[in-house]
Amino acid sequence: MLHRRLKQARLDEDDILAASRSAKCIVEISRIKFATLERNGKISIIPYESAEEAMPMKTQSTSQPATEPPAQLPEKDIGQGLTDDERVSREGEGDMNADGEGARVTPGPEDEKRLKP
């Protein structure tokens, strides 16, 4: 465990255990593979897959390793190569300026309430 990093983030082991109990029902810190402090301040817990992985034996295991390849995340083409201006215009949320650069987005009623002093 990286105690120095925990101290920098103003966290301790109890904070990680509390997050692991609430999110993954993990009550032992030895069952946590790693924990990540997200930008929103929440702690994400990644547990070990099995108890054997959490408590490695000092002797060589007799079980055969898995032969199937690791699962891959699906690949998606985000935005299909459109620029922001084209995407905004295509979605009907705005239109091009007179000189053809940039997008002008008209504020909606919720924006008008928020923008009033």
N, C-alpha and C positions, 0 to 999 in steps of 0.2 A: 504494500500500500504506500502511496506517495503522501506521507504526512505533511511534507513541506507544501505541496500543492493544495492540500486540504486547508492548511493554515492560511495560504494566500487567498483562497476563496471564502475564508471565514466559515468553514464547515468542519465537522468532526465525524468520527465513525458512527455516532448515534444518528446523525442526520442521514447518512447513507442507509443505515439499518431501517430507519423510519420510512424512507422512500421505498426501500425494497419490500417492507412488510405491506405497505399500502398498495403498491403496484403489482408485485409479483408473488406475494405471500411467502417471501423468503425470510426466515428468521435467523439464519446463520450467515455471517459475513464470508465464510469459506465457500459458500455456494454462489457467490457473485463473481462472474468472470471479469467484468469491468463496469464502471459507472461513469457517466458523462454528465457534466453540468451544462445544461442547455442555455442558450442565450436568454430565454425567458425566465431563467432562475430555477427551473425544475430539474430534478435529477433523474436521468434515464438509467435504468438498471438492465444489464445484459447478464442473465444467469448462465451457468454451465449447463450443457445439454443433459448430462447424466451425473449420477453420484460418483462414478468411476473417474470422470473427467475432473470433478471438483477435488477429489482426494487421490492424486496419482500414486500408484504403488512404486516402491523402489525397485522391485523386480520387473522383468520384462513381462508384459501381458501376453497370454496365449491366444487371445481372440484375434481374428483376422481383421485387417483394416477394411473399411468400406471401399468397394471398387467403383461405385457410381460417382460421376463427376459432381462437384458442388453445384447447387442450384444457382441459376443466374437470374438477375432481375430483368424483366422485360424492357426492351429498348423502345423509347417513344421519341418521335420527332416533335419537339415542342415548338409550336408556332409555325411549323411547315416553312421555315425560311423567310417569313414575312418580317419586315421592319416594324418598329413600333407604330410608325405613322400609318402604314398599310393595315396593320392589325386593328388599330382604333377605327379607321375609316370603314373597314370591312365589317366590323361588329356593329356599326351604326352608333357608336358612342361619341363620335366626333367627326371632324372633316379636316381636309388639308387647308392650310393658309393660302392666301392669294398668290404668294410667291412659290407655292408648292413644297414648302419645307415646314416640318413640325405639324403637330396635330392640335387642334383647338377642341377642347372638351367643354361642353356646356354643363355647368353645375346643376345638379338635381335639387329637389326640394329639401332633402336632408342636408345637403351641403350649404344651402342658403341659411338654414337655421343655425348651423354650426359657425358660419362665417360672420353672422351679424354680431356687432359689438355689444 
